[in-house]
Structure formats: C-alpha cells, structure tokens
Amino acid sequence: MLSKPLRKRTPQGLWDLKPYLDEINDRVETADYISEDPVQFLHAFHQKKDREIAGFLAATMAWGRRDIVIAKVEDLLSRMQNDPYRFVMSYNQAEFSRLRSFKHRTFKPIDIHGILLSLKNIYSSYDDFESFWIKCHEQAKAENRPLMALFHHNFFNGCDDLANRTRKHVSNPEKGSTCKRLFMFLRWMIRKDSPVDLGIWDFIPASDLLIPYDVHVARQAKKYGLVSRKSNDWKTVNQLTETLKLLNPDDPARYDYSLFGMGALDYSLPKKFILNKV
C-alpha cells in the first residue's frame, strides 16, 4: 500500500502559524546560541579572512552532534595554530604531518589536505573568499545553474593534489543535495543585524538564501505542512524556502532558527498545527 501524501498548509494556515514561528525565532536567535553552535568559530576571530576560513571549515564539518562538531573544529584549528589564514597560505606537503591523526566521521586527513590546498589556491587568486563566491554567483547567473553547483566545480578546479573522495565533502545540488552546510555557512556570512550571524558579506541579499535543510528542519517542515514532498533533496529545500518567503520575503532563512529549535532544542508548537505524522 502506498503511503499517504503529505498535507500542505494553506496560505491562511501559514499566517496563523507565523506568530508562533517568529516567537521561537526570537527565543532561539540570541547571543547565548553562539557558544553551543559551530558559528562560534567566526566570532572567535577578528580578521575577515580568518573568519571566512574558520567559518567554512566549521560549516563543512557540521555533521552530527553539535558538541562533537565543536570539539573537532577546535582540534583542527589548534593544528592550524589558531591562525587559519596564515596556515592556509603557508600550507604545503610538509605541514601535512599536523593533520595525520585528524578524523571526523568520514573526514580523513587527505580530505582536509585537499580542502586546505583548494582554499590556498583561491586566496592566491582572489582578494578574499567572498570575491571567489562573487565569481561563482556571476557564472551561475550566466549559465542559469544553481550557485552551489558552480561553487562545487570552481572550488576544486584549480587544485592538482586532490583525492577524488574529497569532492563529496562539498555538496552539489545538481546531484540532488540540499547543500545544508553550504547554506548554513552563507547564512552566517550574509544575514545582517543578527545576534548570531555575522553578516560580513554582501554579494547576495538575505532574500536569496535557502534554508539549511537538515534532518531536524526536514521533520518539522513535514510535520507542520510547510512542504508536500517527502524526499529530502534539492527540490524540497527550494519548496520550503518558497513557503517561508510568504512569511518573510526579505529573510526566509531566519526560520532555520525556529525549525531547528523545534527539532533539536525542545521548542514546540500547539498540537492543533500538526498536519502530518512523521
């Protein structure tokens, strides 16, 4: 027997839900959130390039329990002498010994090696990491392809010493990925006037951000009828973002806080809002 399709909330139903989601956003998106989340590594540095590298590495490794992720990023940055930009620019094969015993889930030393070499190539060719993203954005618009597809291609394109397995650690929407970690990184870098997100980049507006779609967000989005698709894929994250744009056209990604809060931090909505059992 085929499982029942997901019920989708009506526009009026969304507006009924909005005050509750906004309230949870306000309770979750506070300065206290920083110390319990990998975003803390952006706040730990003051120079733009250090923040870019520390944030990108933290987001790339943000897979699994947050406390474990934080411990692993701390370990990696300590191996980089807590000087990420200088370490990246001076990185060579001789420095690989610092990484030999590093491991996080499926990340192995060879993967960190390839990512650091790719970052070194980018910083040797561009003013900063944001300038590289600008090129990817312009190319994506010209080719009518997703930004993250061009980022994935260009990130590794100039690196000669790269294990093929390393490419899987940077998502590609053209293979169906939701690109959760990349959009989380962009949320940190793009959103302004937030007690959590730094908002130090300007190459796209917050209205262009997609929701960082992880298992917590997926469960809540389905439970409360914010998506009609059951698959956790690129099409679904776009559908969810379009739904949330009806509530906040300028900043749909802010609802990542409420959906994550309901999924992982024990916040909840009244039972009357549940549309689907998941």
C-alpha positions in Angstrom: 0.0 0.0 0.0 1.3 3.4 -0.9 1.9 5.8 1.9 -0.4 8.9 2.1 0.9 12.1 0.6 1.9 14.9 2.9 -0.7 17.6 3.5 0.4 21.1 2.7 -0.6 24.1 4.8 -2.9 26.7 3.1 -1.7 30.4 2.9 -4.1 31.3 5.7 -2.8 28.4 7.7 0.8 29.8 7.2 -0.3 33.2 8.5 -1.9 31.5 11.6 1.5 29.8 12.2 3.7 32.8 11.6 3.4 34.4 15.1 4.4 31.1 16.8 7.4 30.6 14.4 8.5 34.2 14.9 8.3 33.8 18.7 10.5 30.7 18.6 12.9 32.6 16.3 13.2 35.4 18.9 13.9 32.9 21.7 16.5 30.8 19.8 18.4 33.5 17.8 20.2 35.2 20.8 23.8 35.7 21.7 23.5 32.7 24.0 23.1 30.4 21.0 26.7 31.1 19.8 28.6 29.1 22.5 26.6 26.0 21.7 26.9 26.2 17.9 29.8 25.9 15.3 29.1 29.6 14.4 31.2 30.4 17.4 34.3 29.9 15.3 33.5 33.0 13.2 33.1 35.0 16.4 36.5 33.8 17.7 38.4 35.8 15.0 38.5 39.4 14.0 40.1 39.5 10.6 37.8 38.8 7.6 40.0 36.1 6.0 40.4 34.2 9.3 36.6 34.3 9.8 36.0 33.1 6.3 38.3 30.1 6.7 37.3 29.2 10.2 33.6 29.5 9.3 33.9 27.5 6.1 35.8 24.7 7.9 33.3 24.7 10.7 30.3 24.5 8.3 31.9 21.8 6.2 32.4 19.7 9.2 29.0 20.4 10.8 27.7 16.9 10.6 26.4 15.1 13.7 26.0 16.3 17.3 27.0 19.9 17.7 29.2 19.3 20.7 31.2 16.8 18.8 31.5 19.1 15.8 32.7 21.9 18.0 35.3 19.7 19.6 36.6 18.5 16.2 36.8 22.1 14.8 38.7 23.2 17.9 41.1 20.3 17.3 41.6 21.2 13.6 42.1 24.9 14.3 44.6 24.1 17.0 46.6 22.1 14.5 46.5 25.2 12.3 47.9 27.1 15.3 44.7 29.1 15.6 45.9 31.2 12.7 43.8 29.9 9.8 44.7 32.4 7.0 48.4 32.3 7.7 48.3 28.5 7.9 46.4 28.1 4.7 48.7 30.4 2.8 51.9 28.7 4.1 50.4 25.2 3.8 52.4 22.6 1.9 53.1 18.9 1.9 55.5 19.2 4.9 52.7 20.6 7.0 50.5 17.6 6.3 52.1 15.9 9.4 49.9 18.2 11.5 46.8 16.5 10.1 47.8 12.9 10.0 45.8 11.8 13.1 42.8 14.1 12.4 39.4 12.4 11.7 35.8 13.4 11.9 33.2 10.9 10.8 34.1 10.3 7.1 36.6 13.2 7.0 40.1 11.9 6.8 43.4 13.8 6.8 43.6 13.5 3.0 40.2 15.4 2.7 41.3 18.3 5.0 44.5 18.3 2.9 42.6 18.8 -0.3 40.3 21.4 1.1 43.2 23.5 2.5 45.0 23.3 -0.9 41.8 24.5 -2.6 41.5 27.4 -0.2 45.1 28.3 -0.7 44.6 28.3 -4.5 41.5 30.6 -4.1 43.2 33.1 -1.7 46.2 33.2 -4.1 43.9 34.1 -7.0 41.3 36.3 -5.3 41.2 39.2 -2.9 39.3 37.1 -0.4 36.8 34.2 -0.2 33.9 36.5 -0.9 35.4 37.6 -4.2 35.6 33.9 -5.2 31.9 33.5 -4.4 31.1 36.6 -6.4 32.6 34.9 -9.5 30.7 31.7 -8.8 27.5 33.8 -8.5 28.0 35.7 -11.7 28.8 32.4 -13.6 25.8 30.7 -12.1 23.5 33.5 -13.4 25.1 33.5 -16.8 24.7 29.7 -17.1 21.3 29.5 -15.4 22.6 27.0 -12.9 22.5 26.8 -9.1 25.1 28.8 -7.3 26.2 25.8 -5.3 26.9 23.8 -8.5 29.3 26.4 -9.7 30.9 26.7 -6.3 31.4 23.0 -6.1 33.1 22.9 -9.6 35.2 26.0 -9.1 36.3 25.2 -5.6 38.2 22.1 -6.6 39.0 23.2 -10.2 42.4 24.7 -9.5 43.7 22.0 -7.1 46.1 19.4 -8.5 46.8 17.4 -5.4 43.2 16.2 -4.7 41.8 12.8 -3.8 38.5 12.2 -5.7 36.8 11.2 -2.4 37.3 14.7 -1.1 34.8 16.2 -3.6 31.9 14.6 -1.7 32.5 16.8 1.3 31.4 19.9 -0.7 27.8 19.4 -1.8 26.4 19.7 -5.3 22.7 20.4 -5.9 22.9 19.0 -9.4 23.3 15.6 -7.7 20.2 16.3 -5.6 21.9 17.5 -2.4 20.2 20.1 -0.2 23.6 21.8 0.4 22.7 22.3 4.0 26.2 23.0 5.2 26.9 25.5 2.4 23.7 27.4 3.0 24.4 27.4 6.8 27.8 29.0 6.0 26.1 31.6 3.8 23.5 32.3 6.5 26.4 33.1 8.9 28.1 35.3 6.3 25.1 37.1 4.7 22.4 37.8 7.3 22.7 41.3 8.8 21.6 42.6 12.2 21.6 39.2 13.9 23.0 38.4 17.3 24.3 35.2 15.9 25.1 35.5 12.1 27.9 37.9 11.3 26.7 39.3 8.0 30.1 40.4 6.8 29.4 39.5 3.1 27.3 41.4 0.7 27.4 39.6 -2.6 23.7 38.4 -2.3 20.8 39.6 -0.2 19.4 37.6 2.6 16.3 37.1 0.5 18.3 34.8 -1.8 19.3 32.4 0.9 17.8 28.9 1.0 17.0 27.2 4.3 19.9 25.0 5.6 17.9 21.7 5.4 18.9 19.1 7.9 17.1 16.2 9.5 15.7 18.4 12.2 14.3 21.0 9.8 13.0 18.3 7.5 11.0 16.7 10.2 9.4 19.9 11.4 8.7 21.1 7.8 6.8 17.9 7.0 5.1 17.7 10.4 3.6 21.2 10.1 2.8 21.1 6.4 5.4 23.5 5.1 6.4 21.1 2.3 4.5 18.5 0.4 7.5 16.5 -0.8 8.7 13.5 1.2 12.2 13.4 -0.3 15.0 15.3 1.4 16.5 16.8 -1.7 17.2 20.0 -3.7 13.6 20.4 -4.9 12.3 20.1 -1.3 14.6 22.7 0.1 13.5 25.1 -2.6 9.9 24.3 -1.9 10.4 25.0 1.8 12.2 28.3 1.1 9.4 29.5 -1.2 6.9 28.6 1.5 8.8 30.6 4.1 9.2 33.6 1.8 5.5 34.0 2.0 6.0 34.8 5.7 9.3 36.8 5.4 10.2 37.7 1.8 13.4 39.5 2.9 14.8 36.9 5.2 13.2 33.4 4.8 16.3 31.7 6.2 15.7 33.2 9.6 13.1 30.4 10.1 16.0 28.0 10.3 16.2 29.0 14.0 12.6 28.1 14.8 12.6 24.8 12.8 15.9 23.8 14.2 14.7 24.9 17.7 11.6 22.7 17.4 13.7 19.7 16.1 16.7 19.8 18.4 16.1 22.3 21.3 12.7 21.1 22.6 10.7 24.1 21.5 7.2 23.2 20.2 4.0 24.4 18.6 0.4 23.8 19.7 -0.7 20.3 18.6 -3.5 21.9 16.5 -0.9 22.9 13.9 0.3 19.3 13.2 -0.8 18.3 9.7 1.3 15.1 9.2 2.6 12.3 11.3 6.3 11.8 10.5 
